[in-house]
Amino acid sequence: MNRRRAATVLTTAAATLAAGLIAAGPAQAGEVRPVPADGSFTFSGHGYGHGIGMSQWGAQSRAVAGQSYRQILDFYYPGTTVASRENRTLRVQLTGSSGRSVTVAAPTGAELTISTSGRKLPAGQRLVVDAAGGQLAARVDGAWGETWGATTISGPDGVLLVRPDGSATRYDGTVRIVPGETLTVVNDVPMETYLRGVVPAESPASWNAEALKAQAVAARSYALSVLRPTAQTDICDTTACQVYRGAETRDSSGKVTWTQPASTNAAIAATAGEVRAYGGDVAFTQFSSSNGGWSVAGSRPYLQAREDPFSAPGRTAPGDTVANWTTSVPASRFAPSCPAGGAVTALDVTGRDGRGADGGRVATVVLHCTTGTTSLTGNQVRQLGGLRSNWFTIPSAIRAAHADLGGDGGPLGPAATGEYPTPGRVGAYQHFRHGSIYVSPRTGAHDVRGELRRRWEALGWENGVLGFPTTGEARTPDGRGTYNHFEGGSIYWSNATGAQDVRGAIRGRWAQLGWENSPLGFPTTGEPRTPNGRGAYNHF
């Protein structure tokens, strides 16, 4: 079957040919988006993060609407129950401090105690610990140097870890440094103290108290559900686990730039020890900033895919900027996934989960490149493009052009197919009842209809001598005909002459003479070769 009509719904082939039309049918699911002329894709999407479990913006919206923190948690973790756990010590890996070297200082005038040697570190001195062949090389410049195994550093006001730029973070509890090829730096801290550095890092301190309580219980439950008893650490301090910012941060001048707010401390105290449980175990209470209106199914029975109107655009609390979002991403960002070092020509969304607006979250994508195609998941596109979530669309130039022409009530009528890539993967097209729209990075989106379209088809579509259309169908100034311009020429139609192509130097000369308003009038033939093969001509 002709590739242009492979996805077209026809009444009968005879009727179609006789009428010269494309029969209307339901639009297909194809979402082919060629690289725009500026080289960047525009993504519009919903939500922020993986969307599993609690939506933090949804929790805030529900709290503003009067729901209690337990009601909020009941919705996001259905089937879980309220339980309690003791305030145990948590071993938190300080990811940003792990490496070849770490610098330690006293945060106040009180000195620090070093477990390995019993030495004291007075205020004003800095201890530098380097990885050294499976041991720790420790030194205080101008004072002493020693070699240790693992060591624990403690002080009455916590421990200050200093970064190379002079900024620092203070940690309550103790800081443990474990030797290896690189250093592992661990904050051993009581759970309830740990949460003071988590809750304000995950939810704004200005939020409703019930939303902050919900965050405290979710964060406490999450930490206890991922404990790693046989490892050096229980949890990390980044978004790979949940964000932990310690007790306070200081800039290079020593000024405190962040500390634990009273509102989040109060939420932690009000829910002290409270967790969510399922089947006797602490629940794996995943959460993200926003699910955009639908949560995503997770790995536990209580992590369900369900509609969440309190996290959807138009229903969220004031200040929510992630229920809806738009961003521009250079096509080159996806090029590393192209076969054999090719360049990106189009993204084709081929599958969605069917939940919510625009068909829901993206499940599968085909990346079209100059060297072939690659299959990606929606999450891979999210990661490559730095998108907020895998619930996104790329606005369709074809759809916009169709709307500009009047949509279903315009000259093209309703869609007869979905959007598909052109055979060369350079552009995309969609057929409608009375014509087609073609788009490419070079030309934009333009309609081609009737006799003009049939002549273009006879010449090989966009892969023929004319290339892609550079204009839509327009009337000639005298109103007696219509035309489309293309990359390689034009097609003109009048009732007396039919549709004929004009190209190259012949078209240039005809333009100089005044186009169809010149003494030559409309073309009566296309451009054939002269019999001896040494030239070309058009009759007019």
PLY file of the C-alpha trace (Angstrom):
ply
format ascii 1.0
element vertex 540
property float x
property float y
property float z
element edge 539
property int vertex1
property int vertex2
end_header
0.00 0.00 0.00
1.20 3.54 -0.73
2.99 4.80 2.36
1.02 8.06 2.28
-2.25 6.23 2.76
-1.13 3.33 4.93
-2.78 4.82 8.03
-5.71 6.51 6.28
-9.27 5.37 6.87
-11.02 5.10 3.48
-14.68 4.73 2.61
-13.95 2.95 -0.67
-10.89 3.23 -2.87
-13.04 4.10 -5.88
-14.83 6.90 -4.09
-11.57 8.32 -2.86
-9.98 8.35 -6.30
-13.06 9.77 -7.93
-13.44 12.57 -5.44
-9.74 13.26 -5.13
-10.11 13.40 -1.36
-8.72 11.61 1.69
-11.53 10.05 3.69
-11.79 11.21 7.31
-11.12 8.82 10.17
-9.99 8.82 13.76
-6.63 10.43 14.40
-3.82 8.02 15.27
-1.55 8.25 18.33
1.61 9.26 16.50
3.40 12.32 17.88
6.29 12.94 15.52
8.15 16.17 16.17
10.93 17.13 13.76
13.71 19.32 15.15
12.48 22.93 14.88
14.38 25.46 12.79
16.06 26.95 15.88
17.45 23.54 16.85
15.55 23.22 20.16
12.46 21.29 21.20
9.86 23.01 23.36
8.47 20.68 26.02
5.29 21.35 27.99
4.57 19.09 30.91
3.00 18.35 34.26
4.50 17.51 37.64
8.02 17.33 39.03
9.75 14.08 39.93
8.82 10.42 39.62
5.22 10.95 40.81
5.20 7.89 43.10
3.58 8.17 46.53
2.97 11.57 48.09
2.89 14.71 45.99
4.40 17.42 48.17
2.43 20.14 46.39
-0.64 17.92 46.64
-0.07 17.66 50.40
0.15 21.44 50.66
-3.02 21.85 48.60
-4.88 19.35 50.76
-3.65 21.02 53.95
-4.80 24.43 52.71
-8.20 22.82 51.97
-8.45 21.69 55.61
-7.20 18.10 55.53
-5.12 16.81 58.45
-1.69 15.30 57.94
-3.08 11.82 58.60
-5.82 12.32 56.02
-3.15 13.41 53.56
-1.05 10.31 54.25
-4.15 8.07 54.06
-4.70 9.25 50.49
-1.14 8.91 49.28
-0.36 5.60 51.03
-3.73 3.76 51.06
-3.80 0.68 53.27
-0.99 1.84 55.56
-1.56 2.40 59.26
-0.20 4.70 61.96
2.69 3.17 63.94
5.56 4.32 66.13
9.32 3.68 66.17
12.10 4.63 68.62
14.54 7.46 68.00
17.43 5.34 66.73
20.77 6.55 65.30
20.89 6.92 61.53
24.11 6.65 59.52
23.91 9.27 56.78
26.49 9.30 53.98
27.57 12.87 53.28
27.95 12.53 49.53
29.40 15.97 48.88
32.19 15.45 51.41
33.20 11.96 50.26
36.30 12.00 48.07
40.08 12.15 48.45
40.15 14.79 51.19
37.93 16.35 53.86
38.48 19.40 56.09
37.04 19.55 59.61
36.69 22.49 62.01
34.96 23.35 65.27
31.70 25.25 64.61
31.92 27.28 67.85
34.51 28.03 70.52
34.18 24.50 71.95
36.95 22.11 70.85
36.38 18.85 68.97
37.38 15.37 70.15
39.10 12.93 67.76
38.38 9.34 68.74
41.41 7.69 67.09
44.16 9.50 68.95
42.34 11.26 71.72
43.60 14.57 70.38
41.54 17.72 70.67
40.96 20.16 67.82
40.73 23.70 69.21
38.53 26.35 67.65
40.33 28.18 64.87
42.32 25.14 63.69
41.43 23.01 60.68
41.98 19.27 60.46
42.67 17.96 56.96
42.14 14.22 56.39
43.33 12.61 53.14
42.93 9.10 51.73
46.32 7.33 51.98
46.57 3.71 50.84
43.67 2.38 52.87
44.41 4.66 55.82
43.77 8.25 56.82
46.57 10.83 56.64
45.55 13.50 59.15
47.24 16.84 59.75
46.80 20.19 61.37
49.11 22.53 59.48
51.93 23.81 61.66
50.91 21.60 64.60
50.95 17.84 63.95
50.35 14.99 61.49
49.34 11.35 62.07
48.13 8.26 60.18
44.88 6.65 61.34
42.30 4.04 60.55
38.63 5.06 60.70
37.98 7.93 63.09
35.01 9.65 64.70
34.99 13.38 65.42
32.58 14.93 67.89
31.89 18.13 69.74
29.21 19.65 71.99
27.97 21.86 69.12
28.42 19.37 66.30
31.10 19.28 63.60
31.82 21.70 60.76
32.82 20.28 57.35
34.56 22.94 55.25
34.48 22.96 51.44
37.40 24.13 49.25
35.68 27.50 48.60
35.51 28.19 52.34
31.78 27.58 52.74
30.78 24.95 55.30
27.97 22.83 56.77
27.50 22.06 60.43
26.29 18.60 61.41
24.85 17.58 64.77
25.79 14.17 66.17
29.21 12.88 65.15
31.14 12.73 61.89
32.86 9.46 61.03
35.56 9.20 58.35
36.20 5.74 56.85
39.34 5.09 54.77
39.36 3.51 51.34
40.35 4.41 47.80
38.20 7.44 48.52
36.95 8.61 51.89
33.46 7.75 53.10
32.17 10.51 55.37
29.23 9.63 57.62
27.05 11.68 59.95
25.87 9.44 62.81
22.84 11.31 64.09
19.59 10.52 65.98
16.58 10.11 63.66
14.60 13.04 65.07
17.66 15.30 64.76
18.29 14.04 61.23
14.75 14.99 60.23
15.43 18.61 61.19
17.83 18.74 58.23
15.46 16.86 55.89
11.97 18.32 56.24
12.89 21.97 55.42
15.08 20.73 52.55
12.13 18.82 51.07
9.20 21.17 51.82
9.21 24.99 52.20
9.12 26.02 55.86
6.33 28.51 55.04
3.89 25.72 54.15
0.81 24.77 56.14
1.64 22.94 59.37
-0.35 19.84 58.34
1.63 19.53 55.09
4.88 19.78 57.07
3.69 17.10 59.49
2.85 14.84 56.54
6.37 15.44 55.19
7.91 14.63 58.58
6.09 11.29 58.84
6.85 10.40 55.20
10.55 11.29 55.61
10.85 9.34 58.87
9.13 6.30 57.36
11.21 6.44 54.19
14.51 6.56 56.13
13.56 3.59 58.31
12.33 1.56 55.33
15.68 1.76 53.48
18.09 0.94 56.35
21.17 -1.02 55.25
22.42 -2.87 58.35
25.32 -4.60 56.56
26.62 -1.48 54.78
28.75 1.42 56.04
25.76 3.77 55.80
21.97 3.61 56.04
21.02 6.42 53.68
22.51 9.20 51.53
21.89 12.96 51.67
20.83 13.67 48.06
17.68 13.28 45.95
18.79 9.70 45.28
17.51 9.11 48.85
16.04 12.24 50.40
17.74 15.61 50.75
19.55 16.24 54.05
21.20 19.61 54.70
22.54 19.13 58.20
22.08 21.69 60.99
23.17 24.87 59.20
25.20 26.14 56.26
27.67 29.00 56.22
29.20 31.03 53.41
32.94 31.60 53.05
32.83 34.56 55.45
31.22 32.43 58.16
27.75 33.96 57.84
24.94 31.46 58.43
22.91 31.17 55.20
20.51 28.39 56.21
19.39 26.91 59.49
16.61 24.68 60.74
13.31 26.64 60.80
11.01 26.64 63.80
7.99 25.58 61.70
9.55 22.34 60.47
11.07 21.57 63.88
7.57 21.92 65.34
6.13 19.53 62.73
8.81 16.95 63.56
8.20 17.30 67.31
4.41 17.04 66.88
4.79 13.71 65.05
7.77 12.37 67.04
8.35 8.68 66.29
5.26 8.39 64.07
5.58 6.31 60.89
3.39 4.60 58.33
3.37 0.80 58.46
2.15 -1.98 56.19
2.09 -5.65 57.11
4.14 -4.98 60.22
6.98 -3.24 58.38
7.66 0.47 58.03
6.20 1.60 54.69
8.42 2.64 51.78
6.91 6.14 51.61
8.26 7.57 48.39
7.35 11.15 47.52
8.08 13.79 44.89
7.40 17.47 44.36
4.29 17.06 42.20
2.52 14.23 40.38
0.79 16.70 38.03
-2.66 15.26 38.76
-2.02 11.49 38.62
0.23 9.46 40.88
2.39 6.69 39.44
2.31 3.06 40.56
5.35 2.05 42.62
6.83 -1.18 43.88
4.46 -1.61 46.85
0.68 -2.25 47.01
0.10 1.13 48.69
1.99 3.04 45.98
-0.90 3.24 43.57
-1.63 5.02 40.30
-4.64 7.20 41.02
-6.09 10.56 40.09
-5.04 13.40 42.39
-7.02 16.59 41.72
-5.18 18.46 44.49
-1.92 18.16 42.53
-3.41 18.91 39.11
-3.12 22.22 37.24
-5.77 24.64 38.44
-6.35 22.91 41.79
-3.01 23.33 43.54
-2.06 25.69 46.34
-0.79 29.23 45.54
2.80 29.29 44.36
2.82 25.94 42.57
4.95 26.37 39.43
5.45 22.67 38.64
1.91 21.35 38.05
2.39 22.94 34.60
5.76 23.79 33.08
7.41 24.63 29.76
11.07 24.45 28.84
13.29 24.52 25.75
15.91 21.80 25.21
18.52 21.75 22.41
18.09 18.71 20.18
21.81 18.08 20.57
21.12 17.04 24.19
19.65 13.78 22.83
22.36 13.14 20.23
24.47 10.85 22.48
21.68 8.27 22.10
21.84 8.34 18.28
23.48 5.36 16.57
27.05 5.88 15.33
27.30 9.51 16.35
24.37 10.77 14.26
22.42 14.00 14.65
18.82 14.15 15.90
16.14 14.78 13.28
12.92 14.06 15.23
11.36 12.76 18.44
8.38 10.42 18.08
6.28 9.69 21.19
4.96 6.19 20.55
3.39 5.22 23.88
1.77 6.78 26.96
0.24 5.36 30.14
-3.24 6.70 29.34
-3.72 8.52 32.65
-4.59 12.21 32.56
-4.22 15.06 30.09
-2.47 14.55 26.75
-2.68 10.78 27.17
-0.64 10.75 30.37
3.03 10.08 31.04
5.31 9.13 28.18
6.21 5.44 28.18
8.11 5.00 24.89
9.81 7.28 22.38
11.58 6.65 19.08
14.53 8.98 18.52
15.08 9.60 14.79
18.63 10.40 13.77
20.60 10.87 10.57
22.10 7.45 11.29
18.94 5.50 12.18
16.60 5.22 15.14
16.86 4.47 18.85
14.12 3.44 21.27
13.99 5.33 24.58
11.70 5.34 27.60
9.98 8.49 28.76
12.24 8.54 31.80
15.34 8.36 29.60
14.10 11.37 27.62
13.44 13.13 30.92
17.00 12.46 32.11
18.67 13.38 28.81
16.67 16.59 28.49
16.76 17.57 32.16
12.94 17.64 32.20
10.92 17.89 35.40
8.96 14.71 34.70
8.14 12.14 32.03
4.66 13.63 31.61
5.30 15.93 28.68
4.26 16.90 25.19
6.12 18.65 22.41
3.68 21.12 20.84
2.82 20.09 17.30
3.60 22.53 14.48
1.13 20.55 12.35
-1.62 20.93 14.92
-0.92 24.65 15.20
-1.03 25.08 11.42
-4.30 23.13 11.24
-5.80 25.35 13.94
-4.64 28.50 12.10
-6.54 27.26 9.04
-9.75 26.88 11.03
-9.32 23.38 12.42
-11.90 20.77 11.47
-14.12 23.51 10.03
-11.36 24.89 7.79
-10.37 23.92 4.26
-8.50 20.77 5.37
-11.32 19.32 7.43
-10.79 16.76 10.22
-7.75 14.52 10.59
-7.61 11.29 8.61
-4.37 9.99 10.14
-2.05 10.69 13.02
1.28 12.41 12.59
4.02 10.29 11.02
7.68 10.76 10.12
8.48 11.24 6.45
10.45 8.32 4.95
13.71 10.27 5.16
13.04 10.99 8.87
13.70 14.66 8.19
10.15 15.86 8.70
6.63 14.77 9.52
3.19 14.86 7.95
-0.48 14.38 8.69
-3.30 13.75 6.26
-6.70 15.41 6.59
-9.94 14.93 4.69
-9.06 17.56 2.08
-5.28 17.67 2.05
-2.12 17.35 4.12
0.26 19.35 6.28
4.00 18.75 6.03
6.66 20.06 8.41
10.46 20.07 8.35
13.15 21.90 10.33
14.02 23.92 7.22
10.57 25.05 6.18
8.08 24.92 9.05
4.55 23.48 8.68
2.48 24.12 5.52
-0.64 22.70 3.93
-0.84 21.16 0.45
-4.25 20.43 -1.10
-6.21 19.36 -4.16
-4.56 19.43 -7.59
-1.43 21.05 -6.17
-1.00 18.11 -3.78
-1.58 15.56 -6.56
1.06 17.17 -8.76
3.52 17.23 -5.84
2.79 13.53 -5.23
3.50 12.75 -8.90
6.87 14.48 -8.56
7.88 12.37 -5.53
6.55 14.31 -2.54
9.26 15.88 -0.37
11.86 13.47 -1.75
11.26 14.65 -5.32
12.64 17.64 -7.15
10.54 20.16 -5.20
11.33 19.17 -1.60
9.12 20.37 1.26
6.50 23.13 0.87
7.63 26.56 2.03
4.14 28.11 1.90
0.62 26.87 2.32
-1.87 26.97 -0.54
-2.60 30.56 -1.56
-4.73 32.30 -4.19
-2.99 34.11 -7.01
-3.46 37.91 -6.91
-5.95 37.85 -9.80
-8.02 35.17 -8.04
-7.91 32.84 -11.06
-5.64 30.19 -9.56
-3.76 28.80 -6.57
-0.15 27.92 -5.80
2.32 26.46 -3.31
5.98 27.37 -3.16
8.45 24.59 -2.37
12.16 24.40 -1.59
12.93 23.55 -5.21
10.25 25.48 -7.10
6.51 26.09 -7.25
3.29 24.48 -8.40
0.61 26.69 -9.96
-2.97 25.73 -10.77
-5.72 27.33 -12.76
-8.93 25.86 -14.08
-7.70 26.22 -17.65
-4.22 24.76 -17.19
-4.37 22.32 -14.26
-1.49 22.04 -11.78
2.01 22.47 -13.22
5.43 22.81 -11.61
7.90 25.58 -12.42
11.50 25.38 -11.24
15.00 26.76 -11.37
16.05 29.32 -13.96
12.74 29.02 -15.81
10.84 29.93 -12.64
13.27 32.79 -12.00
12.69 34.23 -15.49
8.91 33.82 -15.17
9.03 35.70 -11.85
10.95 38.56 -13.52
8.23 38.79 -16.17
5.44 39.05 -13.55
4.46 35.45 -12.78
0.99 34.50 -14.04
0.15 38.19 -14.63
2.92 38.40 -17.25
2.29 37.99 -20.98
3.03 34.27 -20.49
0.14 33.60 -18.10
-0.08 30.29 -16.21
2.17 27.31 -17.06
0.46 24.68 -19.20
3.13 22.01 -18.68
5.58 21.02 -16.03
9.31 21.21 -16.67
10.46 18.38 -19.02
13.85 17.97 -20.65
14.33 19.04 -24.28
14.51 16.11 -26.74
18.30 16.38 -27.07
18.66 16.33 -23.27
20.64 19.57 -23.24
17.95 21.84 -21.81
14.55 22.14 -20.15
11.36 24.10 -20.82
7.87 25.03 -19.66
5.01 25.96 -21.93
2.68 28.77 -20.78
0 1
1 2
2 3
3 4
4 5
5 6
6 7
7 8
8 9
9 10
10 11
11 12
12 13
13 14
14 15
15 16
16 17
17 18
18 19
19 20
20 21
21 22
22 23
23 24
24 25
25 26
26 27
27 28
28 29
29 30
30 31
31 32
32 33
33 34
34 35
35 36
36 37
37 38
38 39
39 40
40 41
41 42
42 43
43 44
44 45
45 46
46 47
47 48
48 49
49 50
50 51
51 52
52 53
53 54
54 55
55 56
56 57
57 58
58 59
59 60
60 61
61 62
62 63
63 64
64 65
65 66
66 67
67 68
68 69
69 70
70 71
71 72
72 73
73 74
74 75
75 76
76 77
77 78
78 79
79 80
80 81
81 82
82 83
83 84
84 85
85 86
86 87
87 88
88 89
89 90
90 91
91 92
92 93
93 94
94 95
95 96
96 97
97 98
98 99
99 100
100 101
101 102
102 103
103 104
104 105
105 106
106 107
107 108
108 109
109 110
110 111
111 112
112 113
113 114
114 115
115 116
116 117
117 118
118 119
119 120
120 121
121 122
122 123
123 124
124 125
125 126
126 127
127 128
128 129
129 130
130 131
131 132
132 133
133 134
134 135
135 136
136 137
137 138
138 139
139 140
140 141
141 142
142 143
143 144
144 145
145 146
146 147
147 148
148 149
149 150
150 151
151 152
152 153
153 154
154 155
155 156
156 157
157 158
158 159
159 160
160 161
161 162
162 163
163 164
164 165
165 166
166 167
167 168
168 169
169 170
170 171
171 172
172 173
173 174
174 175
175 176
176 177
177 178
178 179
179 180
180 181
181 182
182 183
183 184
184 185
185 186
186 187
187 188
188 189
189 190
190 191
191 192
192 193
193 194
194 195
195 196
196 197
197 198
198 199
199 200
200 201
201 202
202 203
203 204
204 205
205 206
206 207
207 208
208 209
209 210
210 211
211 212
212 213
213 214
214 215
215 216
216 217
217 218
218 219
219 220
220 221
221 222
222 223
223 224
224 225
225 226
226 227
227 228
228 229
229 230
230 231
231 232
232 233
233 234
234 235
235 236
236 237
237 238
238 239
239 240
240 241
241 242
242 243
243 244
244 245
245 246
246 247
247 248
248 249
249 250
250 251
251 252
252 253
253 254
254 255
255 256
256 257
257 258
258 259
259 260
260 261
261 262
262 263
263 264
264 265
265 266
266 267
267 268
268 269
269 270
270 271
271 272
272 273
273 274
274 275
275 276
276 277
277 278
278 279
279 280
280 281
281 282
282 283
283 284
284 285
285 286
286 287
287 288
288 289
289 290
290 291
291 292
292 293
293 294
294 295
295 296
296 297
297 298
298 299
299 300
300 301
301 302
302 303
303 304
304 305
305 306
306 307
307 308
308 309
309 310
310 311
311 312
312 313
313 314
314 315
315 316
316 317
317 318
318 319
319 320
320 321
321 322
322 323
323 324
324 325
325 326
326 327
327 328
328 329
329 330
330 331
331 332
332 333
333 334
334 335
335 336
336 337
337 338
338 339
339 340
340 341
341 342
342 343
343 344
344 345
345 346
346 347
347 348
348 349
349 350
350 351
351 352
352 353
353 354
354 355
355 356
356 357
357 358
358 359
359 360
360 361
361 362
362 363
363 364
364 365
365 366
366 367
367 368
368 369
369 370
370 371
371 372
372 373
373 374
374 375
375 376
376 377
377 378
378 379
379 380
380 381
381 382
382 383
383 384
384 385
385 386
386 387
387 388
388 389
389 390
390 391
391 392
392 393
393 394
394 395
395 396
396 397
397 398
398 399
399 400
400 401
401 402
402 403
403 404
404 405
405 406
406 407
407 408
408 409
409 410
410 411
411 412
412 413
413 414
414 415
415 416
416 417
417 418
418 419
419 420
420 421
421 422
422 423
423 424
424 425
425 426
426 427
427 428
428 429
429 430
430 431
431 432
432 433
433 434
434 435
435 436
436 437
437 438
438 439
439 440
440 441
441 442
442 443
443 444
444 445
445 446
446 447
447 448
448 449
449 450
450 451
451 452
452 453
453 454
454 455
455 456
456 457
457 458
458 459
459 460
460 461
461 462
462 463
463 464
464 465
465 466
466 467
467 468
468 469
469 470
470 471
471 472
472 473
473 474
474 475
475 476
476 477
477 478
478 479
479 480
480 481
481 482
482 483
483 484
484 485
485 486
486 487
487 488
488 489
489 490
490 491
491 492
492 493
493 494
494 495
495 496
496 497
497 498
498 499
499 500
500 501
501 502
502 503
503 504
504 505
505 506
506 507
507 508
508 509
509 510
510 511
511 512
512 513
513 514
514 515
515 516
516 517
517 518
518 519
519 520
520 521
521 522
522 523
523 524
524 525
525 526
526 527
527 528
528 529
529 530
530 531
531 532
532 533
533 534
534 535
535 536
536 537
537 538
538 539
